[in-house]
Amino acid sequence: MKNKSVIVAPLDWGLGHATRCVPVIRELVRRGCSVSIATSGRALALLRSEFPSLQFFELPSYRVKYSIRLPFMANVLRQLPKFLKAIRDERLAIRKIVEDNNIDIIISDNRYGCRSEKIPSIFICHQIHIIMPLWLKWLQPIVNYFNHRWIKKFNSNWIPDFKEEGLAGRLSHPGLSNSRYVGVLSRFNPEKKSGAGFELAVILSGPEPQRTTLENLVIDQLRHLTVKTIIVRGLPDATTLPALPNIAIVNHLSSEKLQSVIANSSVILARSGYSTIMDLSCFGKSAIFIPTPGQTEQEYLGRVLMEKGIAFCQKQEQFNLGRALVEVQSYKGLACEGGHNKMLADAIQELLR
């Protein structure tokens, strides 16, 4: 039987969708599949650096724009026509790629248009149940009706979480009729502390202007503390900021170096994005989460982890680093979850069969 030809297509809305596809791609390559990657923007650049020998295709970008004035969800709804056009365009693009390259399987991470009626199509998504802000609560049943309808067009929905005691709470529970839980998906491998590290690692990410707002808050407050810190800005092409006493500042780190920084730092401060939470769970880390203002998913995840006594969470407008560093000591930290590699491997084995 010939080796399967598989195309993996992550969304380019941030880097989380791309990074959590890394273990999927690695497992497919390990099993001898011919793997291609289809995406756009920074996600394309990141996966090219991780897998330089694979074949790449560029898909239409969603070209997400963020507003300083509008609330996050209002801004998303305003751009809905553009997103629907991107879905239509990627549907046409993936159809041509599949036909021209004899693709056997599609694995799409949150790209609703990347599917085919002719071959098995898998959809990776943890946000099965979308949470709307209070002022748009009336719209939540409608949004989720269409979300479920689109997900069910795929042969299977792989949820990067655990069926019992999941990390994503009611975002990923209960699953749909075509859902399968595949465990935590992280590009990192669990690594023990290997030497002297930092007391605090600040990992910045997400849309502007909120990324810069948090960066400025952190630096301003660190000036008054004596905490050995590294700040990873998440800006590969930016001008380097000057180092400060007790503070190392880097624009970007490779996956290998970032893994080492996380493993050798006592506390991690980051946004409460789901891919970040999955990454940190590989290390069993103490964490301070600052949700991106207006992002209901991050606000929900931060609140749930705090209520469970796992991680400390603060709103950005109430950010107080000194208090956070004291409070986080009372939380048990993210558990180092085992078994997720086998869950993913079993799902891929069944898919290839």
C-alpha positions in Angstrom: 0.0 0.0 0.0 1.4 3.4 -1.0 2.3 6.0 1.6 -0.5 8.5 2.1 -0.2 12.0 0.8 -1.5 14.4 3.5 -1.9 18.2 3.5 -2.0 20.1 6.8 -3.6 23.5 6.7 -3.5 25.7 9.8 -5.3 29.0 10.2 -2.9 32.1 10.0 -4.8 34.0 12.8 -1.9 34.2 15.3 0.7 31.4 15.6 -1.2 29.0 17.9 -2.9 27.1 15.2 0.5 26.6 13.4 2.4 25.6 16.6 -0.1 23.0 17.6 0.1 21.4 14.2 3.8 20.7 14.7 3.3 17.4 16.6 0.7 16.4 14.0 3.1 16.9 11.2 5.9 15.2 13.1 3.8 12.1 13.6 2.7 12.0 10.0 6.3 12.2 8.8 7.4 9.5 11.3 4.8 7.2 9.8 6.2 7.7 6.3 3.5 10.0 4.9 4.2 12.5 2.2 3.3 15.7 4.0 2.5 19.1 2.5 1.7 22.3 4.4 -0.8 24.9 3.2 -1.2 28.2 5.1 -0.2 31.9 4.9 1.5 34.8 6.7 3.5 34.3 9.9 2.2 30.7 10.2 3.7 29.9 6.9 7.1 31.4 7.9 7.1 29.5 11.2 6.3 26.1 9.7 8.9 26.7 7.0 11.5 27.1 9.6 10.4 24.0 11.5 10.0 21.8 8.4 12.3 23.2 5.6 12.3 20.0 3.6 8.5 19.7 3.2 6.4 21.1 0.3 4.5 24.3 1.0 1.4 26.0 -0.6 0.2 29.5 0.2 -3.5 29.9 0.9 -5.5 33.1 1.0 -4.9 35.0 4.2 -7.8 36.1 6.5 -6.0 39.5 6.9 -7.3 40.1 10.4 -7.2 43.8 11.5 -7.6 44.9 15.1 -9.1 48.2 16.2 -8.0 50.4 19.1 -11.5 51.7 19.7 -13.9 48.8 18.9 -14.3 45.9 21.4 -12.7 42.7 20.2 -15.8 40.8 19.2 -17.4 43.8 17.6 -14.3 44.1 15.4 -14.5 40.4 14.5 -18.2 40.7 13.5 -17.4 43.8 11.4 -14.9 41.8 9.4 -17.2 38.8 9.0 -17.9 39.4 5.2 -14.1 39.4 4.6 -13.7 36.1 6.6 -16.5 34.4 4.7 -14.8 35.4 1.4 -11.5 34.0 2.7 -13.3 30.7 3.4 -14.7 30.6 -0.1 -11.3 31.4 -1.6 -9.5 28.8 0.4 -12.1 26.2 -0.6 -11.3 26.8 -4.2 -7.5 26.9 -3.5 -7.5 23.6 -1.6 -9.6 21.9 -4.3 -7.0 22.7 -6.9 -4.1 21.7 -4.6 -5.8 18.3 -3.9 -6.4 17.6 -7.6 -3.0 18.7 -8.9 -1.0 16.9 -6.2 -3.0 13.7 -5.6 -3.7 14.4 -2.0 -5.2 11.6 0.0 -6.1 13.3 3.3 -6.7 16.9 4.5 -6.1 18.0 8.1 -7.4 21.5 8.6 -6.8 23.5 11.8 -9.7 26.0 12.0 -9.8 26.6 8.2 -13.5 25.9 7.5 -12.9 25.9 3.7 -10.1 23.3 3.7 -12.1 20.1 3.1 -13.2 17.9 0.3 -16.1 15.5 -0.3 -13.8 13.2 -2.2 -11.2 12.5 0.5 -11.1 12.2 4.3 -11.1 15.7 5.8 -10.2 16.3 9.5 -10.9 19.5 11.4 -8.8 20.4 14.4 -10.6 22.8 16.8 -10.9 23.1 20.6 -13.4 26.0 20.6 -16.5 23.9 19.8 -18.7 26.1 21.9 -17.9 29.8 21.2 -18.5 32.2 24.1 -19.9 35.6 23.3 -19.5 38.7 25.5 -22.5 39.6 27.7 -23.7 42.3 25.4 -23.8 39.8 22.5 -25.1 36.8 24.5 -28.3 36.8 22.4 -26.2 36.0 19.4 -24.4 33.0 20.9 -26.9 30.3 19.9 -26.9 31.5 16.3 -23.1 31.7 16.2 -22.7 28.1 17.6 -25.4 26.8 15.3 -23.3 27.7 12.2 -20.1 26.8 13.9 -21.4 23.2 14.6 -22.9 23.0 11.1 -19.6 23.8 9.5 -17.6 21.5 11.7 -19.9 18.6 11.0 -19.1 18.9 7.2 -15.8 17.3 8.1 -15.4 13.6 8.5 -14.0 14.0 12.0 -13.3 16.8 14.5 -10.1 16.3 16.5 -10.3 18.2 19.8 -6.9 19.0 21.3 -7.9 18.3 24.9 -8.9 15.4 27.2 -12.4 14.1 27.4 -12.3 14.0 31.2 -10.9 17.0 33.2 -10.1 18.9 30.0 -8.0 22.1 29.9 -10.5 24.0 27.8 -13.6 23.5 30.0 -16.9 24.1 28.3 -15.2 25.4 25.1 -14.5 21.8 24.1 -17.1 19.9 26.2 -19.3 18.2 25.2 -18.0 17.2 21.8 -20.0 16.9 18.6 -21.2 13.7 16.9 -18.0 13.6 14.8 -15.6 14.7 17.6 -12.6 12.8 18.9 -10.3 14.0 21.8 -6.6 13.7 20.8 -5.0 15.2 24.0 -2.8 18.2 24.4 -1.0 19.3 21.1 2.3 21.1 21.8 5.4 21.6 19.7 7.4 21.2 22.9 8.7 18.0 24.6 8.7 17.9 28.4 12.1 19.0 29.7 13.5 19.0 33.2 15.2 22.1 34.5 18.8 21.8 33.4 20.5 24.8 35.1 20.3 28.3 36.5 17.5 30.1 34.8 15.2 33.1 35.3 12.8 33.8 38.1 10.3 35.1 35.5 9.9 34.5 31.8 7.5 36.9 30.0 6.2 35.5 26.7 4.4 38.2 24.7 2.1 37.4 21.8 -1.2 38.4 20.2 -2.5 41.4 18.3 -1.4 45.0 18.5 -1.9 47.4 20.1 -2.5 45.1 23.1 0.8 43.2 22.8 2.7 46.5 23.1 0.4 47.7 26.0 1.3 44.7 28.1 5.0 44.9 27.2 5.1 48.5 28.4 3.2 47.6 31.6 5.6 44.7 32.4 8.8 46.8 31.7 7.5 49.8 33.7 6.8 47.6 36.8 9.9 45.5 36.5 12.0 48.7 36.9 10.9 48.8 40.5 11.5 45.1 41.3 14.6 43.0 41.5 13.5 39.9 39.6 15.8 38.1 37.2 13.6 38.2 34.0 13.6 37.4 30.3 11.1 39.0 28.0 10.4 37.3 24.7 8.7 39.9 22.6 7.3 37.7 19.8 8.6 40.1 17.1 11.1 38.4 14.9 11.7 41.4 12.6 11.6 44.3 15.2 14.4 46.5 16.4 16.1 45.2 19.5 15.3 47.0 22.7 18.2 47.8 25.1 18.7 45.4 28.0 17.8 46.7 31.5 19.2 45.7 34.9 18.2 42.1 35.7 16.1 42.0 32.5 17.1 40.2 29.2 15.0 41.3 26.2 14.9 39.2 23.0 12.7 39.7 20.0 12.2 36.1 19.1 13.5 32.6 20.0 13.5 29.4 18.1 11.3 26.6 19.4 14.3 24.8 20.9 15.6 27.9 22.7 12.1 28.9 23.9 11.6 25.4 25.3 14.8 25.7 27.3 13.8 29.2 28.6 10.4 27.9 29.8 11.9 24.8 31.4 14.5 26.8 33.3 12.2 29.6 34.5 10.4 29.6 37.8 7.2 31.5 36.7 5.8 32.2 33.2 3.8 35.3 32.4 1.8 35.1 29.2 -1.6 35.6 27.5 -4.1 32.9 28.3 -4.4 31.6 24.7 -5.2 28.0 24.5 -2.0 27.0 22.6 0.1 28.7 25.2 -1.8 26.9 28.0 -1.1 23.5 26.2 2.6 24.4 25.8 3.0 25.3 29.5 1.2 22.1 30.6 4.1 20.1 29.1 6.4 21.6 31.8 4.1 21.6 34.8 4.7 25.4 35.2 3.5 28.1 37.6 1.9 30.7 35.4 0.5 34.3 35.6 -2.1 34.8 32.8 -3.2 38.2 31.5 -6.0 37.7 29.0 -6.1 40.0 25.9 -8.9 42.5 26.7 -12.2 41.6 25.0 -11.1 38.1 23.9 -13.8 36.0 25.7 -12.0 32.7 25.1 -8.9 33.9 26.9 -10.9 35.6 29.7 -12.8 32.4 30.2 -9.7 30.1 30.2 -7.9 32.4 32.6 -10.9 32.5 35.0 -11.4 28.7 34.9 -7.7 28.0 35.6 -7.8 30.4 38.5 -11.0 29.0 40.0 -9.4 25.5 39.9 -6.4 26.8 41.8 -4.1 26.1 38.8 -2.8 29.5 37.7 -3.2 33.1 38.8 -5.0 35.5 36.4 -5.3 39.2 36.3 -7.1 41.6 34.0 -4.8 43.9 32.0 -6.3 47.0 33.4 -5.6 45.8 37.0 -2.2 44.4 36.3 0.1 44.5 39.3 3.2 42.4 38.8 4.4 42.6 42.4 1.1 41.3 43.6 0.9 38.6 40.9 4.4 37.2 41.8 3.2 36.8 45.4 -0.3 35.4 44.6 1.1 32.8 42.1 2.9 31.0 44.9 -0.6 29.9 46.2 -1.5 28.1 42.9 -0.5 24.5 42.1 0.6 25.2 38.5 -0.3 23.5 35.3 0.0 19.7 35.6 2.4 17.9 33.3 -0.2 15.9 31.4 0.8 12.5 30.1 -0.7 10.3 27.4 -1.4 12.9 24.9 1.2 11.7 22.4 -0.4 8.2 22.3 -3.9 9.7 21.8 -2.7 11.7 18.8 -0.8 8.7 17.5 -3.9 6.4 17.8 -6.0 9.0 15.9 -3.5 9.3 13.1 -3.0 5.5 12.9 -6.8 5.0 12.5 -7.0 7.8 9.9 -4.2 6.3 7.8 -5.8 2.9 8.0 
